[in-house]
Amino acid sequence: MSQQPFRVFVGWDGREDIAYQVCRHSLLSRSSIPVTVAPLRQADLRAQGLYDRPVDPLASTEFTYTRFLVPHLAGYEGWALYCDCDFLWLADIAELVAMADDRYGAMCVHHDHRPTETVKMDGRPQTVFPRKNWSSLILYNCSHPATRRLTPPVANRETGAFLHRFQWLPDEAIGALPESWNWLEGWSAKPESGHPKAIHYTRGGPWFDAWRQVDYADLWLGEAERLALAPS
C-alpha cells in the first residue's frame, strides 16, 4: 500500500450534512493511519464537468451515482474507499485497508438485503434489487484494469443496474468483505459481543425525526455530541 494518506470519499447530500460530519469524525478519530476524507458534493462535481447525469427522480440521495467517479477522482492509482454518509465508524479503518487484495477490482460486503419497509430516511421510497447495498461501501482498486473502465462517461450514462450491481466488473473480480464493516441497521444480525465495526443506518438514522429509536442510535448521538465539543 502507498505511504500517502489513504483516500476516503463519502457520499454527501444537502439534507444530511450532519450525517456526513459525524461519519467523517468517527472515521478520523479512530484511524491509526493517515487518512483524507472528501465529500462527494454533486454540485461541485457538476461544476468541474465531471458529472452531468440528468436528475433521477428515483434516486434517494444526491450521491446515488457520484460514488462511481471515485476511481477517476483517485487518478486510477492505488486503493480508495467509498462509503455512504450514513455510516458510523467504530473501528480503525486500517483494519479494513489491510484487507485490500490486488486480485480484485473492488471489494464490498456481499449482502443479500431484502428490506421489508416501504419507505426510508425522510419518506423516500425503499426499493429492493439484486446486490442491494453492495455499493454503499466500496474498497476500490483504482489501478485494476477492469476498474479503469469505470470512467466519468460510464458513471454518467450507464444504468443504475449496471453500476450498482457491479456489472462493470467480472464477478470473479469482486472481492468480499466481512459484514461487520457494512452492518445494516434493521437487517444485519447483532454481534454476540461488542459492536459492529461500521454501522450503516441504511433505513434512516437518528438525525431524522422518524428514526430516533433505531439500534445503536445512542452511539451515533454520542459521536455527534463529541463532534460538537471537538475543536475545529
C-alpha positions as CSV (number, residue, x, y, z in Angstrom):
1,M,0.0,0.0,0.0
2,S,1.1,3.6,-0.6
3,Q,2.7,5.6,2.2
4,Q,0.5,8.6,1.2
5,P,-2.7,9.2,3.2
6,F,-5.4,6.7,2.4
7,R,-8.2,8.3,0.4
8,V,-11.8,8.1,1.6
9,F,-14.7,9.5,-0.4
10,V,-18.1,9.9,1.3
11,G,-21.4,10.5,-0.3
12,W,-22.8,13.9,0.6
13,D,-26.4,15.1,0.5
14,G,-27.7,18.6,1.4
15,R,-30.4,17.0,3.6
16,E,-27.8,15.0,5.6
17,D,-24.8,17.2,6.1
18,I,-24.8,16.3,9.8
19,A,-24.6,12.6,8.9
20,Y,-21.5,13.3,6.8
21,Q,-19.9,15.3,9.5
22,V,-20.4,12.5,12.1
23,C,-19.3,9.8,9.6
24,R,-16.1,11.8,8.9
25,H,-15.4,12.4,12.6
26,S,-16.0,8.8,13.6
27,L,-13.6,7.5,10.9
28,L,-10.8,10.0,11.5
29,S,-10.9,9.8,15.3
30,R,-10.3,6.0,15.3
31,S,-7.8,5.8,12.4
32,S,-4.2,4.8,13.2
33,I,-3.1,5.6,9.7
34,P,-3.1,9.0,7.8
35,V,-6.4,9.4,6.0
36,T,-8.0,12.1,3.9
37,V,-11.8,12.3,3.8
38,A,-13.5,14.1,0.9
39,P,-17.3,14.6,0.4
40,L,-18.8,13.8,-3.0
41,R,-20.8,17.0,-3.5
42,Q,-22.8,16.7,-6.6
43,A,-22.9,20.4,-7.3
44,D,-19.1,20.6,-7.2
45,L,-18.7,17.6,-9.5
46,R,-21.1,19.2,-12.0
47,A,-19.2,22.5,-11.8
48,Q,-16.0,20.6,-12.6
49,G,-17.6,19.0,-15.6
50,L,-17.2,15.5,-14.2
51,Y,-20.9,14.8,-13.5
52,D,-23.7,15.7,-16.0
53,R,-26.1,12.9,-15.4
54,P,-29.8,14.1,-15.6
55,V,-31.5,14.3,-12.2
56,D,-33.1,10.9,-11.5
57,P,-36.4,11.3,-9.7
58,L,-36.0,7.8,-8.3
59,A,-32.6,8.5,-6.8
60,S,-32.9,8.6,-3.0
61,T,-29.8,10.7,-2.5
62,E,-27.5,13.1,-4.3
63,F,-24.7,10.6,-4.3
64,T,-26.7,7.7,-5.9
65,Y,-24.3,7.8,-8.9
66,T,-21.4,10.1,-7.9
67,R,-19.8,7.2,-6.0
68,F,-18.8,5.7,-9.3
69,L,-16.5,8.6,-10.0
70,V,-14.1,7.6,-7.2
71,P,-11.6,5.7,-9.3
72,H,-11.3,8.8,-11.6
73,L,-11.0,11.2,-8.7
74,A,-8.2,8.9,-7.3
75,G,-6.4,9.2,-10.6
76,Y,-6.9,5.4,-11.3
77,E,-4.0,4.8,-8.8
78,G,-3.8,2.7,-5.7
79,W,-6.7,1.9,-3.4
80,A,-9.5,4.2,-2.2
81,L,-12.7,3.8,-0.1
82,Y,-16.2,5.0,-0.8
83,C,-19.0,4.9,1.8
84,D,-22.4,6.5,2.2
85,C,-22.7,9.3,4.6
86,D,-25.0,7.4,7.0
87,F,-22.1,5.3,8.4
88,L,-20.8,5.4,12.0
89,W,-17.3,4.1,12.2
90,L,-16.5,2.2,15.4
91,A,-13.2,0.5,14.4
92,D,-9.9,1.5,12.9
93,I,-10.1,1.8,9.1
94,A,-6.5,0.5,9.0
95,E,-8.1,-3.0,9.6
96,L,-10.2,-2.6,6.5
97,V,-7.4,-1.2,4.4
98,A,-5.2,-4.2,5.3
99,M,-7.8,-6.5,3.6
100,A,-7.2,-4.9,0.2
101,D,-6.3,-7.7,-2.2
102,D,-4.8,-6.8,-5.6
103,R,-6.6,-9.7,-7.2
104,Y,-9.8,-7.8,-7.1
105,G,-11.0,-4.6,-8.9
106,A,-13.2,-3.8,-6.0
107,M,-14.2,-5.3,-2.6
108,C,-17.5,-4.9,-0.7
109,V,-19.8,-6.7,1.6
110,H,-21.9,-9.2,-0.4
111,H,-25.3,-8.5,1.2
112,D,-28.5,-10.3,0.5
113,H,-30.5,-7.3,1.6
114,R,-34.3,-7.6,1.2
115,P,-35.8,-4.9,3.3
116,T,-39.5,-5.1,4.2
117,E,-40.2,-1.5,4.9
118,T,-41.6,0.6,2.0
119,V,-40.1,4.0,3.0
120,K,-36.8,5.1,4.4
121,M,-35.0,8.2,5.5
122,D,-37.3,11.2,5.2
123,G,-40.1,9.4,3.4
124,R,-38.1,8.3,0.3
125,P,-39.3,5.0,-1.3
126,Q,-37.4,1.9,-0.2
127,T,-36.6,-0.3,-3.2
128,V,-35.4,-3.9,-3.5
129,F,-33.0,-5.1,-6.2
130,P,-30.2,-7.6,-6.7
131,R,-26.9,-6.8,-4.8
132,K,-28.7,-4.0,-2.8
133,N,-26.2,-2.2,-0.6
134,W,-23.2,-3.7,-2.2
135,S,-22.3,-0.3,-3.5
136,S,-22.8,1.5,-0.1
137,L,-19.2,0.7,0.8
138,I,-16.7,0.0,-1.9
139,L,-13.0,-0.6,-1.5
140,Y,-11.8,0.4,-4.9
141,N,-8.6,-1.0,-6.5
142,C,-8.4,2.1,-8.7
143,S,-5.5,0.8,-10.8
144,H,-7.1,-2.5,-11.7
145,P,-7.6,-2.8,-15.5
146,A,-11.4,-3.6,-15.0
147,T,-11.9,-0.7,-12.6
148,R,-10.1,1.7,-15.0
149,R,-13.1,1.2,-17.3
150,L,-15.3,3.0,-14.8
151,T,-14.8,6.4,-16.4
152,P,-16.9,9.5,-16.0
153,P,-18.9,8.8,-19.2
154,V,-19.7,5.4,-17.8
155,A,-20.8,6.8,-14.5
156,N,-22.9,9.4,-16.3
157,R,-24.5,7.3,-18.9
158,E,-24.9,3.7,-17.7
159,T,-28.0,2.4,-15.9
160,G,-28.3,2.2,-12.2
161,A,-28.5,-1.6,-12.5
162,F,-25.2,-1.7,-14.4
163,L,-23.4,0.4,-11.9
164,H,-24.9,-0.7,-8.5
165,R,-24.8,-4.4,-9.4
166,F,-21.0,-4.1,-10.3
167,Q,-21.6,-5.2,-13.8
168,W,-18.6,-3.1,-14.8
169,L,-16.5,-5.9,-13.2
170,P,-16.5,-9.6,-13.9
171,D,-17.9,-11.4,-10.8
172,E,-14.5,-13.0,-10.0
173,A,-13.0,-9.5,-9.7
174,I,-15.5,-8.6,-6.9
175,G,-13.9,-9.4,-3.5
176,A,-15.9,-10.0,-0.3
177,L,-15.5,-8.1,2.9
178,P,-16.9,-9.1,6.3
179,E,-20.4,-7.9,7.0
180,S,-19.3,-6.1,10.2
181,W,-17.8,-3.4,8.0
182,N,-21.1,-2.5,6.5
183,W,-23.5,-3.6,9.2
184,L,-27.1,-2.8,8.1
185,E,-29.2,-1.4,10.9
186,G,-32.6,-3.2,10.9
187,W,-31.3,-6.1,8.8
188,S,-27.9,-7.5,9.9
189,A,-27.7,-9.8,13.0
190,K,-26.3,-8.1,16.1
191,P,-22.9,-9.4,17.1
192,E,-22.9,-11.6,20.2
193,S,-20.5,-9.2,21.9
194,G,-19.3,-5.7,21.2
195,H,-20.4,-3.6,18.3
196,P,-20.1,-3.8,14.5
197,K,-17.1,-2.2,13.1
198,A,-19.1,0.2,10.9
199,I,-22.8,0.8,11.4
200,H,-24.8,1.7,8.3
201,Y,-28.1,3.4,9.2
202,T,-29.5,2.5,5.8
203,R,-33.2,2.9,6.7
204,G,-32.6,6.2,8.3
205,G,-30.5,7.5,11.2
206,P,-31.3,9.4,14.4
207,W,-30.7,12.7,12.5
208,F,-34.2,12.1,11.1
209,D,-37.1,12.5,13.5
210,A,-38.7,9.3,12.3
211,W,-35.6,7.2,13.1
212,R,-34.6,8.3,16.6
213,Q,-35.2,4.8,18.0
214,V,-33.0,2.7,15.7
215,D,-30.4,0.3,17.0
216,Y,-27.2,2.0,18.1
217,A,-28.9,5.4,17.9
218,D,-27.2,6.2,21.3
219,L,-23.8,5.6,19.7
220,W,-24.4,8.0,16.8
221,L,-25.8,10.7,19.2
222,G,-22.8,10.3,21.4
223,E,-20.5,10.8,18.4
224,A,-22.5,13.8,17.3
225,E,-22.0,15.3,20.8
226,R,-18.3,14.7,20.8
227,L,-18.1,16.3,17.3
228,A,-19.8,19.4,18.7
229,L,-17.3,19.5,21.5
230,A,-14.3,18.7,19.4
231,P,-12.0,21.6,18.3
232,S,-12.5,22.6,14.7
